[in-house]
Amino acid sequence: MQKSDPRKVIDWNDVRKHKYGHLSESASQYQEATDILELGHFTWDKYLKETCSVPAPVHCFKQSYTPPSNEFKISMKLEAQDPRNTTSTCIATVVGLTGARLRLRLDGSDNKNDFWRLVDSAEIQPIGNCEKNGGMLQPPLGFRLNASSWPMFLLKTLNGAEMAPIRIFHKEPPSPSHNFFKMGMKLEAVDRKNPHFICPATIGEVRGSEVLVTFDGWRGAFDYWCRFDSRDIFPVGWCSLTGDNLQPPGTKVCIYLNKNGSPGPHLDKKKVQLLPDHFGPARASVVLQQAVQACIDCAYHQKTVFSFLKQGHGGEVISAVFDREQHTLNLPAVNSITYVLRFLEKLCHNLRSDNLFGNQPFTQTHLPLTTTEYSHSHDRYLPGESFVLGNSLTRSLEPHSDSMDSTLNPTNLVSGSQNLRTHGYRPLLPSCGLPLSTASAVRRLCSRGSDRYLESRDTSRLSGRDPSSWTVEDVMQFVREADPQLGPHADLFRKHEIDGKALLLLRSDMMMKYMGLKLGPALKLSFHIDRLKQGKF
């Protein structure tokens, strides 16, 4: 294993020489300026001066003074501690790479429990290390098969697999002698709610061996306490050196929706009118995800919009339902509102619609919604909403160009998709409620009558099928129709990828523990699921 030199102190001028030294002076300045631009115009030097702050010294951290190189590749196998059961050593597969970090998935587990580790973490080792030290490889917590099948599963998963070579592992750096942090010091830290992000942060408080990590520009929602020697915190400039994406400090980034423009031939104008007037405030990557997801949800055929997109890298996930299946796709990593607007402008061009998005509010002339309908239709686009990665994860995380242009497909890729019918899919957005004037009341009643007609047709379609064959969208429809009061919870079933088979396995305690439901809704859903099992739906 490679060893890092604990005596060397980071000199960021050396960093620049290391990163740009092979270029001419003009080219070096240009490349460095480009890198700064890619960070949303955020630079630590300027930020520290503006905030009159000081960075935490590098000796405060349990990190290598010279960040380790990352020579791992997608699909390599290694041994890793199960983060949910740290006494067990399991087989893990590399499913993602960023900077000096690995995204790992325990073999025999699902994609909902992926986790990140630094390449010099003591919690990852080459295959064979456990046996060499007299231990035994264990199935991960929640192993999907019968425990007795573990030995055969282990043989199959390792047969012909690419083992990560010993030479690419690194020795873990030593811990600092004690807690050197002081309140107000700046650092870079992993956002534990979105662990693929590293963000500017501040030491908010120090208590013994613990420090409070607060994220700049965010009001406490992402803060956490950790030990001073946590591997999730880094000195200022770490991402610049490792090539990881540093998110800029949280700011009120909003993207505004132009509801008066022409949505073009692919988007349903009525559904567009039901969208919120803006997306955010939230991180740029989250705002982009909300805006693109809204376009998909408003499409006459979701496959059409989905076909304009290509797999990105490092960004949020959007989803669409077509061909009776749910499809997921990674958007590119974006760090500024400029990139978000550029991406959306190209998407609108492909959709042949007016530019629907801008960084300033538009004058809206749409009819207002009732309070209930407004809150229901906007739940899907609340800041911080995240989606679980589907089976396309390994594909979407493979290293490739992150060019913004390459993430949008040309228009001709959707020839013939206009005739697509997505059977069994009902829009996530409700029908519009109108003011209670005489004319609008009539239109509202007509609209609701039409909805009831559609619901009765869809209900009969569901009732004639085996629930175990239902898609995620079918399950969401079942939840909405089983009890109108459960409607706001339907999107949780998309978030957790609950299809018909998973639905039949759900219990009330599972829904409360893993889906965050309160006791009342969980009991109601459990009742309806039991009735479904008895064939009474």
FITIFI-558197 format. One record per residue (C-alpha): residue number from 1; residue in three letters; y, x, z. Coordinates in steps of 0.1 Angstrom, whole numbers. Example, Ala and Ser with C-alpha at 12.3 -4.5 7.8 and 13.67 -1.06 7.14 Angstrom:
<rs>
pakol loba v u w
1 ALA -45 123 78
2 SER -11 137 71
</rs>
This chain:
<rs>
pakol loba v u w
1 MET 0 0 0
2 GLN 35 11 -7
3 LYS 57 20 22
4 SER 95 14 25
5 ASP 118 40 40
6 PRO 132 25 72
7 ARG 159 52 75
8 LYS 179 43 44
9 VAL 209 21 47
10 ILE 220 -1 19
11 ASP 250 11 0
12 TRP 260 -17 -25
13 ASN 276 8 -48
14 ASP 241 23 -51
15 VAL 229 -11 -58
16 ARG 253 -15 -87
17 LYS 242 19 -100
18 HIS 205 9 -97
19 LYS 211 -24 -115
20 TYR 236 -15 -141
21 GLY 234 23 -143
22 HIS 215 24 -176
23 LEU 244 6 -193
24 SER 277 21 -206
25 GLU 307 15 -183
26 SER 320 -14 -204
27 ALA 286 -29 -208
28 SER 280 -25 -170
29 GLN 312 -43 -162
30 TYR 303 -70 -186
31 GLN 268 -75 -173
32 GLU 280 -75 -137
33 ALA 307 -100 -146
34 THR 280 -122 -163
35 ASP 259 -120 -131
36 ILE 288 -131 -110
37 LEU 294 -160 -134
38 GLU 257 -170 -131
39 LEU 263 -173 -94
40 GLY 289 -200 -99
41 HIS 318 -175 -96
42 PHE 306 -168 -61
43 THR 310 -131 -49
44 TRP 304 -119 -14
45 ASP 334 -95 -15
46 LYS 358 -123 -23
47 TYR 342 -148 0
48 LEU 342 -125 30
49 LYS 379 -118 25
50 GLU 387 -155 20
51 THR 369 -164 52
52 CYS 379 -133 72
53 SER 342 -128 80
54 VAL 320 -98 85
55 PRO 284 -94 72
56 ALA 256 -89 97
57 PRO 246 -52 96
58 VAL 213 -45 79
59 HIS 197 -31 111
60 CYS 198 -67 124
61 PHE 171 -78 101
62 LYS 134 -74 98
63 GLN 137 -66 61
64 SER 131 -34 41
65 TYR 163 -14 36
66 THR 152 -10 0
67 PRO 138 -44 -11
68 PRO 102 -41 -23
69 SER 93 -46 -60
70 ASN 74 -77 -70
71 GLU 46 -69 -93
72 PHE 25 -100 -87
73 LYS 17 -124 -115
74 ILE 11 -161 -118
75 SER -26 -171 -110
76 MET -34 -139 -91
77 LYS -56 -144 -60
78 LEU -50 -130 -25
79 GLU -58 -137 11
80 ALA -31 -155 32
81 GLN -28 -171 66
82 ASP -28 -209 65
83 PRO 8 -217 76
84 ARG -5 -249 92
85 ASN -33 -231 111
86 THR -23 -195 116
87 THR -57 -185 130
88 SER -73 -191 96
89 THR -73 -167 67
90 CYS -77 -185 33
91 ILE -78 -177 -4
92 ALA -44 -184 -20
93 THR -32 -184 -56
94 VAL 3 -172 -68
95 VAL 19 -203 -84
96 GLY 55 -190 -85
97 LEU 77 -159 -84
98 THR 113 -154 -75
99 GLY 130 -121 -65
100 ALA 108 -105 -38
101 ARG 90 -137 -29
102 LEU 58 -155 -39
103 ARG 51 -192 -40
104 LEU 15 -196 -28
105 ARG -10 -224 -29
106 LEU -42 -223 -7
107 ASP -73 -228 -28
108 GLY -89 -262 -19
109 SER -55 -276 -9
110 ASP -31 -297 -29
111 ASN 4 -290 -43
112 LYS 22 -307 -14
113 ASN 16 -277 9
114 ASP 28 -248 -12
115 PHE 47 -221 8
116 TRP 67 -189 2
117 ARG 61 -154 14
118 LEU 78 -121 8
119 VAL 57 -95 -10
120 ASP 58 -72 20
121 SER 46 -99 45
122 ALA 18 -90 68
123 GLU 5 -126 63
124 ILE -8 -117 28
125 GLN -35 -92 20
126 PRO -58 -82 -9
127 ILE -90 -100 -13
128 GLY -117 -84 9
129 ASN -94 -75 37
130 CYS -106 -103 60
131 GLU -143 -93 55
132 LYS -135 -56 60
133 ASN -120 -64 94
134 GLY -150 -85 105
135 GLY -135 -119 98
136 MET -145 -148 76
137 LEU -125 -167 50
138 GLN -119 -203 61
139 PRO -111 -235 42
140 PRO -75 -246 45
141 LEU -64 -273 68
142 GLY -70 -306 50
143 PHE -97 -290 26
144 ARG -102 -317 0
145 LEU -140 -313 -2
146 ASN -168 -316 24
147 ALA -167 -286 48
148 SER -203 -278 39
149 SER -193 -272 3
150 TRP -169 -244 13
151 PRO -192 -214 6
152 MET -200 -226 -29
153 PHE -164 -235 -35
154 LEU -154 -200 -25
155 LEU -179 -184 -49
156 LYS -166 -205 -78
157 THR -129 -200 -71
158 LEU -133 -162 -70
159 ASN -157 -159 -99
160 GLY -138 -144 -128
161 ALA -104 -147 -110
162 GLU -77 -121 -113
163 MET -74 -104 -79
164 ALA -41 -90 -69
165 PRO -46 -52 -68
166 ILE -40 -34 -35
167 ARG -13 -12 -50
168 ILE 12 -41 -53
169 PHE 11 -50 -17
170 HIS 37 -35 7
171 LYS 37 -27 43
172 GLU 57 -51 65
173 PRO 89 -35 78
174 PRO 93 -30 116
175 SER 112 -55 138
176 PRO 146 -45 151
177 SER 145 -32 187
178 HIS 164 -63 200
179 ASN 187 -91 188
180 PHE 218 -74 174
181 PHE 233 -106 159
182 LYS 267 -119 169
183 MET 282 -154 164
184 GLY 301 -156 131
185 MET 282 -129 112
186 LYS 274 -138 76
187 LEU 240 -135 60
188 GLU 217 -150 33
189 ALA 190 -174 45
190 VAL 162 -195 31
191 ASP 169 -232 32
192 ARG 138 -244 50
193 LYS 141 -279 36
194 ASN 142 -265 1
195 PRO 126 -231 5
196 HIS 130 -221 -31
197 PHE 167 -218 -23
198 ILE 185 -188 -5
199 CYS 220 -197 5
200 PRO 251 -181 22
201 ALA 249 -187 59
202 THR 266 -179 93
203 ILE 252 -171 127
204 GLY 263 -202 146
205 GLU 250 -193 180
206 VAL 228 -166 198
207 ARG 204 -174 226
208 GLY 182 -146 238
209 SER 158 -138 209
210 GLU 169 -169 189
211 VAL 198 -174 165
212 LEU 212 -206 150
213 VAL 214 -203 112
214 THR 241 -226 98
215 PHE 246 -230 60
216 ASP 282 -226 48
217 GLY 297 -258 34
218 TRP 269 -281 48
219 ARG 274 -302 79
220 GLY 244 -293 100
221 ALA 218 -311 79
222 PHE 201 -279 70
223 ASP 207 -258 101
224 TYR 178 -243 121
225 TRP 170 -220 150
226 CYS 148 -190 144
227 ARG 139 -156 159
228 PHE 161 -127 152
229 ASP 132 -110 134
230 SER 125 -140 111
231 ARG 115 -131 75
232 ASP 136 -160 63
233 ILE 170 -143 69
234 PHE 185 -114 48
235 PRO 215 -92 48
236 VAL 245 -100 25
237 GLY 237 -88 -10
238 TRP 199 -92 -8
239 CYS 197 -117 -37
240 SER 219 -95 -59
241 LEU 195 -66 -54
242 THR 162 -86 -57
243 GLY 172 -108 -86
244 ASP 167 -140 -66
245 ASN 191 -169 -72
246 LEU 217 -172 -44
247 GLN 231 -207 -42
248 PRO 269 -208 -37
249 PRO 282 -223 -4
250 GLY 280 -260 -3
251 THR 309 -278 -18
252 LYS 317 -314 -29
253 VAL 303 -312 -63
254 CYS 303 -345 -79
255 ILE 295 -356 -114
256 TYR 311 -389 -125
257 LEU 296 -414 -148
258 ASN 315 -430 -177
259 LYS 302 -466 -179
260 ASN 326 -477 -206
261 GLY 313 -453 -232
262 SER 285 -461 -257
263 PRO 251 -452 -242
264 GLY 236 -448 -277
265 PRO 203 -462 -291
266 HIS 181 -448 -264
267 LEU 197 -460 -231
268 ASP 199 -496 -218
269 LYS 236 -503 -212
270 LYS 227 -529 -186
271 LYS 208 -504 -166
272 VAL 236 -478 -170
273 GLN 260 -503 -154
274 LEU 237 -504 -124
275 LEU 240 -467 -117
276 PRO 264 -453 -91
277 ASP 298 -442 -103
278 HIS 290 -406 -94
279 PHE 262 -383 -84
280 GLY 267 -361 -53
281 PRO 282 -346 -34
282 ALA 253 -323 -33
283 ARG 241 -289 -46
284 ALA 246 -285 -84
285 SER 209 -284 -90
286 VAL 204 -317 -71
287 VAL 233 -334 -89
288 LEU 218 -323 -122
289 GLN 184 -337 -112
290 GLN 200 -370 -102
291 ALA 219 -374 -135
292 VAL 189 -365 -157
293 GLN 166 -388 -137
294 ALA 191 -416 -141
295 CYS 190 -411 -179
296 ILE 152 -413 -178
297 ASP 152 -444 -156
298 CYS 178 -462 -179
299 ALA 159 -454 -211
300 TYR 143 -481 -232
301 HIS 114 -457 -235
302 GLN 111 -429 -209
303 LYS 91 -407 -233
304 THR 121 -405 -256
305 VAL 144 -389 -230
306 PHE 116 -368 -216
307 SER 109 -354 -251
308 PHE 144 -339 -253
309 LEU 137 -317 -223
310 LYS 117 -285 -219
311 GLN 102 -269 -189
312 GLY 129 -250 -169
313 HIS 125 -226 -140
314 GLY 137 -226 -105
315 GLY 155 -260 -105
316 GLU 147 -295 -93
317 VAL 119 -318 -107
318 ILE 124 -349 -128
319 SER 97 -374 -136
320 ALA 89 -401 -162
321 VAL 61 -426 -168
322 PHE 47 -430 -202
323 ASP 12 -433 -218
324 ARG 1 -448 -185
325 GLU 7 -416 -167
326 GLN 34 -399 -146
327 HIS 48 -367 -161
328 THR 69 -341 -142
329 LEU 91 -313 -154
330 ASN 113 -286 -139
331 LEU 149 -284 -148
332 PRO 166 -250 -150
333 ALA 183 -235 -120
334 VAL 220 -242 -121
335 ASN 246 -228 -97
336 SER 279 -244 -107
337 ILE 293 -277 -120
338 THR 302 -260 -153
339 TYR 265 -255 -161
340 VAL 257 -290 -150
341 LEU 283 -305 -174
342 ARG 272 -282 -202
343 PHE 235 -293 -198
344 LEU 244 -330 -196
345 GLU 267 -327 -227
346 LYS 239 -313 -248
347 LEU 215 -340 -235
348 CYS 240 -368 -243
349 HIS 244 -353 -278
350 ASN 206 -355 -283
351 LEU 206 -391 -271
352 ARG 234 -399 -296
353 SER 255 -413 -268
354 ASP 291 -408 -258
355 ASN 295 -381 -232
356 LEU 285 -401 -202
357 PHE 294 -375 -176
358 GLY 326 -357 -164
359 ASN 340 -338 -134
360 GLN 368 -364 -129
361 PRO 364 -402 -121
362 PHE 365 -426 -150
363 THR 383 -459 -150
364 GLN 354 -484 -146
365 THR 354 -520 -159
366 HIS 318 -530 -150
367 LEU 312 -561 -129
368 PRO 307 -554 -91
369 LEU 273 -556 -75
370 THR 265 -574 -42
371 THR 261 -552 -12
372 THR 223 -556 -11
373 GLU 219 -548 -48
374 TYR 243 -519 -47
375 SER 225 -502 -18
376 HIS 190 -507 -34
377 SER 199 -494 -68
378 HIS 216 -463 -54
379 ASP 189 -453 -30
380 ARG 172 -433 -57
381 TYR 202 -410 -62
382 LEU 211 -401 -26
383 PRO 220 -364 -21
384 GLY 191 -343 -10
385 GLU 165 -365 -27
386 SER 135 -343 -37
387 PHE 104 -349 -58
388 VAL 70 -334 -51
389 LEU 58 -312 -79
390 GLY 29 -326 -100
391 ASN 0 -310 -117
392 SER 24 -292 -141
393 LEU 36 -269 -114
394 THR 17 -237 -124
395 ARG 29 -242 -160
396 SER 65 -248 -150
397 LEU 68 -218 -128
398 GLU 55 -192 -152
399 PRO 82 -165 -159
400 HIS 102 -171 -190
401 SER 137 -173 -203
402 ASP 160 -195 -182
403 SER 185 -201 -211
404 MET 202 -234 -207
405 ASP 200 -240 -244
406 SER 162 -235 -244
407 THR 157 -263 -219
408 LEU 167 -290 -243
409 ASN 145 -299 -272
410 PRO 160 -307 -306
411 THR 163 -343 -316
412 ASN 135 -343 -342
413 LEU 108 -339 -315
414 VAL 109 -376 -307
415 SER 103 -391 -341
416 GLY 84 -423 -338
417 SER 89 -425 -300
418 GLN 111 -455 -304
419 ASN 81 -477 -309
420 LEU 64 -466 -277
421 ARG 56 -492 -251
422 THR 51 -481 -215
423 HIS 26 -507 -203
424 GLY 27 -516 -166
425 TYR 61 -499 -160
426 ARG 89 -519 -145
427 PRO 124 -504 -141
428 LEU 132 -490 -107
429 LEU 167 -505 -108
430 PRO 172 -542 -99
431 SER 189 -568 -121
432 CYS 226 -570 -117
433 GLY 242 -594 -93
434 LEU 275 -609 -104
435 PRO 305 -624 -86
436 LEU 301 -660 -76
437 SER 324 -676 -101
438 THR 310 -706 -121
439 ALA 302 -687 -153
440 SER 288 -656 -136
441 ALA 267 -677 -112
442 VAL 250 -693 -142
443 ARG 244 -659 -158
444 ARG 230 -646 -125
445 LEU 206 -675 -121
446 CYS 194 -670 -157
447 SER 189 -633 -150
448 ARG 170 -640 -118
449 GLY 149 -666 -136
450 SER 140 -640 -162
451 ASP 131 -615 -135
452 ARG 107 -640 -119
453 TYR 91 -646 -153
454 LEU 86 -609 -158
455 GLU 73 -605 -122
456 SER 48 -633 -127
457 ARG 35 -617 -159
458 ASP 33 -583 -142
459 THR 15 -597 -111
460 SER -12 -613 -132
461 ARG -16 -580 -151
462 LEU -21 -561 -118
463 SER -44 -587 -102
464 GLY -68 -585 -131
465 ARG -73 -547 -127
466 ASP -92 -525 -103
467 PRO -66 -512 -78
468 SER -82 -477 -79
469 SER -71 -474 -115
470 TRP -35 -481 -108
471 THR -8 -456 -116
472 VAL 20 -446 -93
473 GLU 43 -471 -110
474 ASP 17 -498 -105
475 VAL 16 -490 -68
476 MET 54 -492 -66
477 GLN 53 -526 -83
478 PHE 26 -538 -58
479 VAL 47 -527 -28
480 ARG 78 -545 -42
481 GLU 59 -577 -49
482 ALA 38 -577 -17
483 ASP 70 -582 4
484 PRO 106 -581 -8
485 GLN 116 -564 24
486 LEU 93 -535 15
487 GLY 111 -529 -18
488 PRO 134 -502 -6
489 HIS 104 -481 5
490 ALA 87 -483 -29
491 ASP 102 -450 -42
492 LEU 85 -432 -13
493 PHE 52 -438 -32
494 ARG 66 -420 -62
495 LYS 78 -392 -41
496 HIS 44 -387 -25
497 GLU 25 -394 -57
498 ILE 5 -423 -43
499 ASP -16 -438 -70
500 GLY -42 -466 -66
501 LYS -69 -444 -52
502 ALA -45 -428 -27
503 LEU -31 -463 -18
504 LEU -66 -475 -8
505 LEU -70 -446 16
506 LEU -36 -451 34
507 ARG -35 -461 70
508 SER -4 -471 91
509 ASP -5 -438 111
510 MET -6 -417 79
511 MET 24 -436 65
512 MET 44 -430 96
513 LYS 35 -394 100
514 TYR 36 -382 64
515 MET 59 -407 47
516 GLY 84 -412 75
517 LEU 80 -450 76
518 LYS 88 -469 108
519 LEU 61 -489 126
520 GLY 71 -523 112
521 PRO 70 -515 75
522 ALA 39 -494 80
523 LEU 21 -523 97
524 LYS 32 -547 69
525 LEU 20 -523 42
526 SER -13 -517 60
527 PHE -18 -555 61
528 HIS -12 -559 24
529 ILE -35 -529 16
530 ASP -63 -545 36
531 ARG -58 -577 17
532 LEU -59 -557 -15
533 LYS -93 -542 -5
534 GLN -106 -577 2
535 GLY -95 -588 -33
536 LYS -69 -612 -21
537 PHE -39 -598 -40
</rs>
